[in-house]
Amino acid sequence: MTKEQEMDGETVNQLLHENDIDTIKLGMVDIDGLWRGKRVTVDYFLNSIIPKGAHICDIIFGWDIQDKLIQGLKFTGWHTGYPDVFLVPDISTIAIVPWEERTASVICDVVDANGNPVAISPRYVLRKILNRMKEDELTPMVGYELEFYLLKETLQSLEQKNYTDIEPLTRGPDCYSLYRGTRTEYIIGELRRNMNKYGIIVDAANSEYGSGQFEVNLHYCPAMTAADRSLLFKIGIKEIATIHDIFTTFMAKYNHDDAGSSAHVHQSISDGSGKNLFSDGEGGLSVMAMHYLAGVIATLPEFMALYCPNINSYKRIVEDSWTGINATWARENRTTAVRTVVSSASATRIENRIPGADANPHIVIAACIAGGLYGMNEKLKSSEPTAGNAYELPDEDIPQLPKSLESAIEVLYRSNIARDLLGSEFVDHFVATRSWEIQEYRKVVTDWERHRYLEMI
């Protein structure tokens, strides 16, 4: 059942019992985009969690991606005693999990003991910006494209090899090859079919430029639905691939000799009737779309940390990488940060090509819409579209993007736009978690350093 379908308690009960469900996976999305929660019995879910919510320790916002406690957070820590928050199921997201026996899933919102939304929750941050658009009867629409790698590895084999000599599922490049794609259809086909049954519509899938790299195009839909589906897709493919002893990674750049993995965010705005307001009806972008585009471009430097949230993210933001490196845009140009597409009135949209596949979809989409809303409110005028290769533009002629996580969080921390539209509490917490990530990285001696210096110094 898809998110657009209305559900009430009776409908939920009927759905679960008709499918002989005995287990519910309920979870929330954390800062890193991980889905964290619990498996519970169907009776406990129906009789207790739906009416009351589920207790969970607020440590879900207090540790890093490897579950190490982050020191110095304001929201939680030893100074607060790590109290409970509550998971409130969004029953419109209930779906039967095709690859798990007698199991359904549901995405939850997070509230405190008084029932107030937790301001740093990524899903709440997105909902808040969508509510601003809703006041003007505007519905942001999003199509999420995800690139990822499939590896002939398991977690155990990677640990035994210390994450070296990693074997991709295929040797490439096999980009768009239907013949070579037949070799991987046993897993990619299973993925598509399972996801479609799950309510996550995969419109298309293809092999990509790197060895073992693939891309999927998720169906264009309302922004919150797109974020939820992207979250569940990233989790679901890992679960499905594991059944085949295949490892999945959405790391932005897992191998310096292979292409990076992006999350291209296609976006437009519809009115109450479903009309695409980004089309001018004459094969171009509307005035609204141009303001929105200008806002997305203007906020790229400030929002870079939200689009590229990890140390490794910036290995992907380099020349000749199929992603932008500066605040540029153009029609049908894949060297710019933002590409505009006007193939038809209904399909007119802009595509933000900066976000990485490693980023949190709820945060990425919230940032895109916040930038667009800023441009609309301020009636910003965009720069001229880039002609030719944006990689060759002199740095002094065009706004540059932060080239490291450290420089990106400095800009984000000072951003009044981010604080106004996404919330100061969220910005401060997000920056603190990224500062911790940088601190942890600085403690590590890398293989590159050993190869570079061990002998010669």
N, C-alpha and C positions, 0 to 999 in steps of 0.2 A: 504494500500500500504506500502510495507516495505522500509526500508532505502536503501537497495541495488538497488532499482529500480530508474532509472534516470527519473527526471521530469523537464519539462520546464514550462514556464508561461502558455502556451496554454493547456498543459496536466493538470496543476493545475486547471485552469478555468473549464475545462471539467469535472474533477472529482468532484469539488464542486457543479456545477450546476446539474450534473446527479443525485447526491444524495440529491438535494434540501437543501443544507447547507445554513443556514443564520447566523451562529455564528462560530467564530474561537477563540479557546483558544490558545493564544500564550504566551510562557513563557521561562524563563531561569532557570538554576540550580544555587542556591546560595551555599555559603560555607557549610551550614549544610545539603545540599542535598534536600532542599525544592524547589519545582517548583513554581516560582513566575512570575506573568505577568498580562495579561488583557484578557477580552473577548471583541471581536470587531465584527462589522458586516462584512459579506463576501465582500461587495463592498468596504468598507474602506480598508480591507486587500489587495484585488487585486489591487486597484487603487492607494493606498498611501503607505501601509506598505511594500509590496514587493519591490517597486522601491526605497523607501526612508528610510525604517526602522521605528520603533516605539519609540517615546520618553518615557523614564522612569527615575525616580529619582534614583541617584546612592546610595540612602539609602538601596537599595537591597544588598549592600555589607557593610552597616554601622550599622546594628542592629543584635541582637542575635535571637535565635530560637523563643523567645517570643515577638519579635518586640520591644525590649528595646534598645535604642540607646547605642552603645558601645563608651565609651569615650577613647580618645587618639589614634585613628586610624590615620595613615598617609594618607591613600587613600581618606577618606572623613570624614566630620564632620562639626561642626559649623564654623570651620576655612576655609572651602572651600565653604560654602553656600549650600551644597548638590545640585550640578548641575545635569543636565540630562546626562545619557548615552543612547545608542541606541540599541534596540533589532533588530537583522537582522535575518529574518527567514531562516532556513535551509530547503528549500522546499522539500528536499528528505525525510524529517521526517513527512510530512503532512499525516494524517490518520483520517479516520472517527471514531468518538467515538460511539461505539455501544449502550452504556447505557445512552446517552444523546441525546435528540431529536434535529435533524437538526444541529449537532455540529461536527466540526472537530478540530484537534489539530495540533500544530507545535512547534518544539523546536527551540529556537533562540540562536545565538551567541551574544556576547555583545561587542560593540565597543565604543570608545570615540567620541567626537565631530569632530575629524579629521579623523575618520574612522579606527583608529588603534585598534587592539584587546586589551581588558582590561586584563592585565597580570595576575590578581588574579582570573579571571573567571575559575572555575573548568573545564569547557568544553574546554577552550583554553589550559589549562595546559595539558590535555590529548592529544589534537590535536598536541601540540608542540612535545611531546615525540613520538607520532605516526609518525610525519614527519621525525624525526631522523631515525626511523626504515625504513621508506619508501625510504630514500636515498640509502639504501642497498637492495631495492626491497623485503623487509620483511613485512609480514602482521601478526601482533599479533591477535590470535584468543582467545576468552574468552567464557566460560560458567559460568553464575552466578547462584548460588543456594541461595535462601533466605528463612530464617525461620522467622515465625511471630506468633503472638497470635490473636485469635478472642475471643472477650469478649461479654457476654450478658449485654452490657452497652451502654449508649449513653454519649456524652459529658456532657449533663445536669445531668444524674444520677451520673456520676463520680464526678462532682463538688459538688453535693448535699451531697455525702458521703465523700467528701474531699479525694478522691482517696484511700479510704480504703474499706475493705470487697469486693474486686473486684470479680465478678462472671465470670469464664471462660465459653466459649460456651459449652465445654464438660468436663467431669471429667475423667482424665486419670490415668496412661499413656495408650494411645491407639496406640502406635507407630506401624506403618505399618498394623494396623488392618483394613482389607477390610470390615468386618462385621460392626464394629463400625463406620467406615468411611461412611457407608450408611446414618447415622444420619445427617451428615453435607454435603452430596452431593448436597443438594438443593442450598447451597451457594458456595461450592468449585467447583461444576460442572458448575454453572453459571459463576463463575470467569474464569475458563479455557476457556469456549466457547467464552465469551466476549473478553478475551485477545487474543485468536487466531484470531477472526474477526478483532481485532485492529491491527494485525500484530506483536503482541508479542507472540511468540510461546512458550507455556508451554508444554514441553515434558512430564513432569510427576508431580504429586502432591501426597502427602501422609500426614497422621497424624504423628506427631512427639512425642517426649518423654514427653513433658509437657502437663498439662491439657489445652486443647484448642489451642495447638500449632500445626502448620502445616509447611510443606516445599514444595517449588516448584523448579523445575529445568527448567531454561530458556534455550532456544535453543542455541547451540554453534554457534558463529558468529563473525565477525570482532569486534575489541575491542570497537570502538566508538558506533557501533550499540548495543553492549551488555550493555554499560553504559546507553545509551538513553532508551533502553527497560527496564532496571532495575529501572531507575527513574520513568518512566511512570507506570510500574507495581505497585510500592509502592504507587503512588498517586491513581491509578485506583482501587486497591482493597479497599482502604479507601472509595472511592466514592460508589462503588458497595455495600459494606457491610453496609454503612450508610442507603441505601434504605431499608435494612432489620432490621434497628435498632440494628445493630451489630457494635462493635467498634474494630478497628484493631490497633495493635501496633507492631512496629519494634524495640522497646526498647531492648537494649542488655540483660537486666535482670530485668524484671518488678516485679518479685516475688522471694524472696530468696529461697523459697521451690521448685521452678520449674526450668527447664532447661533454659539456656540462648539461645538467638537467634543469629545465625551466618550468615555470608555471605561468603560461600566457593567459592573461585575464581579459577576455572579450566582454565588453559592457555597453549597455545603452539604457535608456529610460523609456518606460511605457506609461500611457495615461490610463484612466479607469476603464477604457474600452479595449485596451491592449494595443493601441496604435503606437508605433515606434516614433518617439518624438525627436530622435536624432537625425531623421531624414528630412531634407528640405523639399522632398517631392520632385526634385529636378536632377537627381543623380549626385547630390552633394550633401554636406553636413548642414544641419539647421543652426540657427543662431544659438539655441540652447546647447547643442552639441559642441560648438566652437568654444563657448564659455567653459563648459565641462572639461573639454580637452585642455584648455589653457590652465585650468586649475590643477589637473593631474600633472601636467608638465611642470608648473611652478612649484609644486610640493614634492617633486621627485627627490631633491637633495634632502629635505627635511624628513621624508618618510622612508628614506633608503633602508634604515635599520629594520623597519617593519617588513619590507620586501625581501631583504637579505639579512636574516637575523643571526647568522652564525659566523664563526671565524672563517670556515671553509667557503662560505657563500661568495666571497669576493675573488676566489680563484676563477670563477665563472665570468666575472665582469671584466673582460679583456677584449682587445681588438680581434676581429675575424672570428668571433665566437657565436654569431647568430643572436647576440643580445646587445642592447644599447650600452654605451659607456658614457653618454652625455645626455643632457636634457633636450632631446630633439624629437621631431615627429615628421611623418610624411605619409602620403598615400601609397599603400602597397610597397613599403620599403622595410626590409628586415634588418637593416643596419641601424635603425633609429630606436630610441627607447619606446616610442609609441607609434603604432601603425594604425592608420585609418582604413576602413573597409566599407565601400559603398556599392557592393555588387547588386543590391536591390533595396527598395525602400524599407521592406520589413527586416532586412539583414544588415542595415547600416549600423556601424558600431565603431568603437575604438578598441585597440588591443594594447594593453600594457605588457611589454615584453621584459620588464626588469625583474619581477619576482622570480625567486628560485623555487624549485620543487620541494626544497627543504623548509619553506616558510609555512606558517600557520594560515590555512585558507580563510578562516574567520577574520584574522587580523589583516591579511592582505586585502580582502574585499572591502573591509571597513575603511582601510586607508585609501583605496581607490575612490570609493564613493565620497569620502570626506574631502579629498582633493577636488573632485568634480563639483561637489556642493560649494566649496570655497570659491571656485571659479565662477559658478552661477550666481552666487550671492554678490560677489564683487564685480560681476560682469567683465571679467578679465578678457583681454585680447591675446590671442596666441601669437607666438613668433611665426615667421614665415616657414613653410614646410621645407625640409631639407631636400636639396637636389643632389642625387648621387650618393656617394659613399660617406656616411656620417663618421666613420672611423678616421677619415682623413681630414676632418675639420680641425683647424688650429685650436688649441685649448683656450686661448684668449678670446676667441670669437663666440664661444658658446658656454653656457653654464655647465660645469663639471659635476659629476656625482662623487660622493665619498668613495674612497678606494679601500677602505678597511672598516671593520666593525667599530673600532675605537673612534675613528673620525665620524662615522655615521651616528653613533649614539650621542656624541657631543652636539651635533646639529639638531637631532631630535629633542634632546633635553631642553634646548633653547627655543623650541618651536611653539609660538603662541597659537598657531593654527591647530597643531596636534592637541594641545591642551584644551582648546575651546571645543573642538569637535569630537575628540576621542576621550577626553577627561584627564585632568592632571594626575589623579591617583593612578590611573592606568599607565600614563607616560612614565611617572616616577618608578613604578614597580617594574615595568618592562626594561627601562634603562638599568635599574639595579641588577636585574637578572643577566643582562648582557655584559655588564661590568664584571660580574662574577665569572662569566664565561671567558672573558679576556684574562682575568686573573688566573684561572685554572690553566689556560693555554700557556701563559708565561712560565709556568713551573716545569714545563716539559721540554726535554731535549729531543729534537726531531731527527729522523733518519737523514734528512737533507743536510743538517748540520754535521752529522758524523761523516757522511760521504764527502762533504766539502772540506772539513777542517782536520779530521782525526790524524791523517797521515802527514799533511803538509805543515802543520803548526806544531 
